[in-house]
Amino acid sequence: MPAITVNIKDLEDMLGKEIGEDELRESLSYLKCGVERIEEEEWEIETTSDRPDLLSAEGIARGLRGVFEIELGIPEYNVNEGEVQLIQEENTAKIRPYIFTITVRNVNFNEEAIRQIMQLQEKLHQTFCRRRKKASIGVYDLDKIKTPIYYKALPLHEIRFTPLEQDREMSGEEILAETPQGREYGKLIEKGIAPLLVDSCGQVLSMPPIVNSEETRVTRDTKNVFIDVTGLSEDIVKKASIFLATALAERGGEIFSVKHVKGNRMIYWPIMRTEILHTNIGYITEILGVDISTGEIQRSLLKARLEAETIEDKIKIRIPSYRVDIIHPIDIVEEVAIFYGYGRYPRQVPKSVRRGSALQRSKIIEICREIMVGAGYLEVTTLALGKREIYERWKEKGEICMLKNPISSEYDVMRNSLIPGLVDVIGDNLHYSFPLKIFEVGKIVEIIGDEPVEREKLAAAIGDDRGRFEEIHSLSYSIIWNMNNIEIELHSLKHGSFIEGRVASIHLHGMEIGLLGELSPSYLLEAHKVDIPVTVMEIDLEKLHKILKHERDRI
């Protein structure tokens, strides 16, 4: 969970009231926050990962004003039409394609306010922005910038400016090699080309997502702020800019839009649009198990800094743009539950007392794991996604579950067997001594009829410089025998990935539950680049569970 540091005096100034320690601890629980540490006036507060709007004192103060009923309902943030223009050049499209900027004027800055905004920026970088990959944030003194501002991409050797907290001008390569930010985030710059923010006088504002310029840094004398957020995810970039703008507005700032121009496209940002969510009173009371009046539900939502309008049993909730955690009616139920007060719910003794126990299929999986480990096999976990050609070759017939929008041709299908993944693991570890004995318990996907169906399977593989058909046969026998003293039968099988005559299907009470055998050298070399014999086994644990259940029911 992310933790932030706030100054209690600064928090009290934004609330307009003094707060005792016990009162603050209790009130923070309404925001799902807790106190980690107190050192004089410095409080370390642990927030929840789903509330990025609480990653600074401004967000905490905004929430607490609702808890203390100082302000109720949605905070109103007016957006004035600004004069700043941002021009995005086409060459940024393949580097870091999304940028949204905002200006905030007449901000009341002091040392603590600057510290909180920098903390919010960094905490968002580490969490919501996925370590600057999805988005990165820059905050600048607007009065040090000449508009319009240009967002472009340049080779690293053409970039020169003085990075934040440095005392000399540096090239793009030097920034990546010598600054702490460059060393940590330089991997996000690909092909030696970096995005750049430059004003109309050629002054560099920043090299996203690495570092800002020293010349445009925010100080106590700053009154007007320019915010940019760039990144690979349009949604995250937009939301991150809203977090920064609304936090600065809590410091008395006025939000102004920026005109964004990209080719023939022009938009003004930000748009402070409230989201609407519909549910009904009955749904809320049924989930909570108590008969809460409509008025109490509305009051609870007002304290949560939301707003609700009711028509008979229907309820329409307005959600501010910074509350990205509310996406479903159940989230509204949680807000009502918290602000109604957990202490007000009646205490009841459970009507029945039941003990939890593992499902039979879970017990089967654990027995399989114990047997495999006892036999000297190492458990591995392989990817559930794979390359179409590999699994089509393995399947030989029947459909494979294809992904509709794969991010890569290397991962465009759901695996239909655990064996190809195990063979890849052996191929990656040929430098270790033989035999290589590994196993995996995991889910595969098969097409049955027209529907994809998940099935739990156990697979094992032995990589050695000699075949081990007898050992894998003995292993499969031991697994089934230890379940319920049942013996397996082996039937001859034809499978193009195995050596003919050294592959068999495993049968139990007349049902085929798996296969075992020695993979053919041609399959190993062509599909997996493995040049040693590999013997494998795979058992369908769903079918095994079904047979064992039938045995118990028959007895």
N, C-alpha and C positions, 0 to 999 in steps of 0.2 A: 504494500500500500504506500502511495506517495505521502511524504510528510513535509510540511512547510513550517517556517519560523515566522511568528508575528510578534510585534511589540504591543503589549497590552494597552499602553497609553495611546498609541496610534489607533488601535481598535476602538477604544472608548471615545476618542475624538470623532471617529466616523459614525459611531452609534449615537453620540450626544448624551451619553450616560455612563456612570461608573458601574463596574461589574465586580462582584466578589468572586473569589476563586471557585467556591462551590456552585454559585449561580452560573458561572461560565461553563464549568464542566457539564452541568445538567443541560444547559441550553445547546451546547455543541452536539449532544446526542440526537437532537432533533434533525441535525444536518448529517447524521451518520458519521460524525467525526469524534475523535477521542484525543485526550491530552497524553502525549508521550513523555514530555519532560518540561520542567519549569526551572528557569535560572533567572532569578530576580524578575525583571519585566519582560524577559524573552520566553515565549511559550512555543514549544514544538507541538504542532497539531497534526495528527494523522487523519488524512482524508480518504475518501473511497475512490477507487479507480474509475468509477462511472460518472464522477462529478468534476470534470476539468474546470468548471466555473468556480470551484472552491480552492483553487491552487494559489490564492493570494489573500491578503488581509481584506482587500476590497470585496471579493466574493463572499468571504466569511461574514463581513459586516452586513452585506446585502441580505444574506440569509437570516442573520440574527435579528435584523430589524423586523422581519416577519414573526420570528419566534416571540420577541418581546412586544409584538403588536404596535411597534413604533410606526411602521408602514405595512399596509396590507395590499395584497394583489400584485399585479404585474408592474414592475418598474417601467416607467415611460422614458424611452430614450429617443429624443427627437433627432432627426438627421437633416442638417441644413445643406443646401446646395453649395458645394465648394468650388474654388477656382483652380485647384491643382489638377494637372493633366498628366496621365501616365501613358506613354506610348510603348507598346510591346512590339518588338521586331520579330519577323517570321523565323529567324534562325534560332529562337529559343524553343520552338515547338518540339524538337527532338532531344532537347537537353533537360529543361525543367519547364514544362509547358504552361503551368498555371500560376497566375499572380493576381492578388487582390490587395488593394491598398486603401487606407483610410487616413484622414487627418483629424486630430483632436486639438482644439484650441482652448486657451485659458485654463490650463491644468495647474492645480496648486501643488507644486513639487517642493518637497524637502528631502533630506537624506533618506528617511524611512520610506517615503513614497517611491523614490528611485529604486531603493532596494527591493521593494515589493514587486514593482513592475519587472525588474530584471529576474527576480525569483519566478514570477509567473511565466516569463518567457522561457527560462531554462527548464522549469518543471513540465511545461507543455512540450518542449523539445524532447524530453526524455520519455514521456508517456504518450500523450495523444498524438504527437507528430512522429512517433516511432523512431526516436533518435535522429531526427532531422531528415529522415529519408522521405516520408510522406509529405512533410511540410517543414519549413524553417521560417523564423520570425526575425524581423529587423525593426528597431525603434530608433528614430533619429530626431534631432532638433530641426524642426521645419524651417526656422528662421535662418539656418545656415545653408539652405538649399535653394537653388534657382530653378524654377519650373519652366517648361515641362521636364518631366523625368523620363529617362529612357531605360527600358529593360531589354538588354541585348545579350549576345553570347560572343565571347572572344577566345582565341587561343591563350593559354596561360602565359606564354612569353610576351604577349602584347599588353598584359595587365600590370599596372604599377600604381600602388597607393600605400598609405601608412595604415596598417591594420590596427584595430582597437588594442590599446594598452602597449603599443610598440612606439619607439622613438625615431624610426626612420622609414623611408619609403622602401617597399619591397616588391619584387616581381611575383607573379602568380605562382611560379615554381618555388620561390623562396618561402612564400606564405604556407604552402602545403608542407614543406620540409622542415621549417624552423619554428612555426608558431604552434602552441598547444592545440588550438582549434584545427589547424591544418593537419597535424599528425593524427588527430582523433577522427576527423570527418573527411579527410582527403580521399578516401575510397569512394565517396559519393560523386566525385568528379571523374567522368569517363572521357576517354579519347583525347585528353589534354585540352578540352574546351570547357570553359566555365561560364555560367551566367553572371551578369554584371548589372548593377543599378548605377546610372550616371545621370547627373543633372545637366541642365542646358549649357553650363560653363565647362563641362568635361570633368567635374569633380566626382570621384567615385564615392558612392554611398556604402556599397557592400558588394561582396562576392558570395552570393548565396550558394549553398547553405553553410559556408565556412565561417566568415567573419565580417563584421562591419568595419567601417572606416573610423579612424580616430577623430578626424575633422568634424564629424557630424554627431558625435556622442551627446547623450542627454546629460545635463548638469542641473544643479539647483536653480540656475538662472533660466532654464528652459520654461517656456510658457506654451509653446505650440509644438505639437508632435506629429511626425509622419510615421505611419506604420506600414510595413510591407510584409506579406506572407507569400512565399513561393513554394511550389512543390509538385509532386506527381499525382496527388489526389485532389481533385477540384473540391469535393465535399469537405475534406479536412482543412484545406486552405481557407475556404470561406468561414468555417466555424471557428478556426483559430483566430482569424482577424476579428470576429465578433467578440471573442473572449477578451482580447486586448482592448478593443474600443470601449466596451461596457465597463471594464475595470477602471480605465482612465476617466470615464464619465462619473464614476463614483468619487473621484477626486475633484469633482467640480468642472471637468472638461466638457466642452461642447463638440459633438460629433459632426464632421463635415464630410460630404461625399467627395470622391475623386472620379474624374472622368477617365475611363479606360478606353484606349483606342488600340485596336489590333486589326490592321488591314482596313476592310470596309465595315468592321464591326465596332460598335461603340456602346458601352454601358456605364451606368453610374453605380458605384458601390460605396457604402454598404446599403443593403435593404434589410431593415429590422422587421422582418415578417413574423408575426405570431402564428404558431401552429394550432390547429384545432383537432381535438380528439373527442369522440362521442362514446358515451356508455350509458348505463342506466343505474338508478338508485338500487334496484333489486340486486344487480350484479355485485355492487360494492358491499351491501349488507350480508349477502349470502356468503361471500368469500370471508368476510370478517367474523361472521357468526354472531353478530350482535345487531340489535335494532337501533341504528343511529338515525336520527332525524335528518331531513333534508337540510335544515338550517345548520346543524352541526357539521355536516359534510361540506357545505359551502364555506363555513367559517374555517374549517381545517385546511381547505385548499387555499383560502386567502392568506393564512399564516405561512403556507408553503410557497408564497409568492406566485400563485396561480390564480385564475379566476374561473368561476363556474356559473353557468346560466341553466336553470332547470325549467322544464315544461312538463308537468305531470311527473311521470317516472323517468323521463329522459333527462340527461345532463350533458351539456356542451362545455368542454374545458378549453380555455385559452392558455397556451404554453409559450413563455418567452423564448426568443431565439437562442439564448445561451443555455437553455435546459435540454441538452442533447441526449440526456439519459431517459427521457420520457418518450417511449415509442409505442406503448400498448396500454390498454385499459388497466391491466394488472399493476402498472406503475402508478396509476392514479390511486388504486386501492392501497398501495404501500404508503403513499403520501398521506392519505386519510388516516390510515392506521397509526402512523407516527404522530401526527399533529392532533389527533383525537386524544392520544395519550395511552400508552400501554398500561399504565397503572389503573385505568378506568375499566379495563375488561374484566368481567367476572371470572373468578377462579373456580375451576371445576375439576373434580376427580375423574380421570378417564373411566369410561363405562366398562372397558375391558382392558386387561393387561395381557399383552402378547410379547413373546420374545422373538427377536429376529433370528433367522437362520439362513445359511447359504442355500441357494437353489441347487437342485441335483446336477444341473449342467455345470454349475460353478465347481461343484465337488469333483466332477469328472475332469475338468480342466486342471484342477490342482493335483489330482492323482497323476495325470499325464506329466505334469511338470516335475513332480517328485521322482517319477520313474526315469525320466530323461536325464535329470541332473544326477541321479544315482548311477546311471549307466555311463556317466562321464561326458555328457553333451553340454555345450554352452548355449544358453538361450540368447537369441538375437531378435531384433525388431526391424523389419524392413518396411519400405514405403507401400501404402495401399494403392498408390497410383503408379502407372508404368507406361512403357512405350507400346504402341499398338502392334508393331511388327513382332515383338518378343512374345506377347501373349496370344496373338493370332497363330503363331507357329506352334506354341505349346498346346493350344486348344485343339487344333486340327479341324474341328467341325463345331458347328453351333455359333451363336452370336456372342459378341463381347460387349460389355457395358461401356459405351463411349461417352466421354464428357462433351457437353454441348459447347462450352466456351473454354477450352483448355488454355492455360497461360503459356504452355510450351508443348512442342511436339514430343518432348521426352516424357511428358506426363499427360497423356490424352485418353487413357482408359483406366478403368478399375481392374485390379488384378483378378484373375479367375483361378489362380493357384498360388500357393506360397513357395513352390519349388523354384521358379526362376529367380526370385529374390534371394533365396538361400544360395543358389549357384553363384550369383553375383558376389555375395559375401565371401564365399570360398575363393573366387577369383581375385578379390582385393586382399587376400591374406595368404597368398601362395609363398610368401617369404618366411612364414612360420613353419615349424616342424610338423610333419605328418604323423598320424592322421588328423585332419581337421574335422571335428565332430560338432555339429551345431543343430539347433532345432528352433522352431517358432510355433506359437499358438496365436492365431489371428483370424480376422474375417476376410473372406473373399466375396466377390459378387458374381452370381451366375444369372443368365437370362432364362427364366422358366416361363414358358408361354410367351407373353410379350412384356413381362414385368421383371425388373432387376430384383434379385433376392439375395440377401446377405446370408452367408453360412460360416460357421465357426469350424476351423480345421486345425489339425496338428500336422506339421511336416518336419522331417529330419533329413539331414544330408551328411554324407561322409566323403571327404576328399582325401584320397590316398594314392600312392603310386601303384597300388594293386586293387582290384575289385573287391568289394566286401558285400556281395549279395547275401551270403549266409548270415552275416551279422545284422543286416537291416531286416531280414526275415525273422531272425530271433527276437529282435527288438519289437517288431509289430506283434508277434505272438505274446511276448511278456506284457505288453500294454493291455491287450484285451483280456488275457488270463487274469491279471490282477484286478480287473473290474468285477468279474463275477464267475471266475473259473470256467470261462467259455473259450472254446478253441476256434481259431479261424481256419478258413479254407482258402487256398490259392488257386485261381483259374488262369489259364493262359490268356494272354492279351496282346493285341497288336497296337503299337503306339510309335509313331515315327520319330519321337525324341529319344527312344530307348534302343539298346542293342537287342535285335531279334532273338527271342529265346531266353532273354534275361530280364523279362518284365512280366508282372502278374498283377491281376486285380485281387483285392482282399475281400472275402465274403464272410458274412456272419449271419447264420440262420437264413441263408438263401438271399440275403440282401447285399449288394455291392456297397462297401463303405470306404474304399480307397484303392491305392495301388502302390507297388514298390518295384524297384528294379535298378539296373545300371544304365545311366544315360549314354547315348552313343557319342563317340569322339567327334563326329561331324557336327552334331547339335551343340556340343560344348564349345567347340572352336568357333563356329560361325555365329552363334547367338550370344556367347558369353566370353569368348577369348580365353577359355580355360583349357589347359593342355594336360590335365591329369584325370584319371578315372574318378567319377563321382557317382555314388550310389544314393538313392533317395527313397523316401516313403512319405505318403500323405494319407491321412485318415479324416473322414468327415465326422466330426464330433456331434453334429446334429443327428445324423443317422444312428450313431452309436448310442446317444442318449435315448432315442426312440426305442431301440431294441432293448436296452436295459430296463426302461420303464415298463415295456410289455412283459419282460421276464418277472419283474416285481409284482405287477398286477396279476399275472397268471398264478403266482405262488399264493 
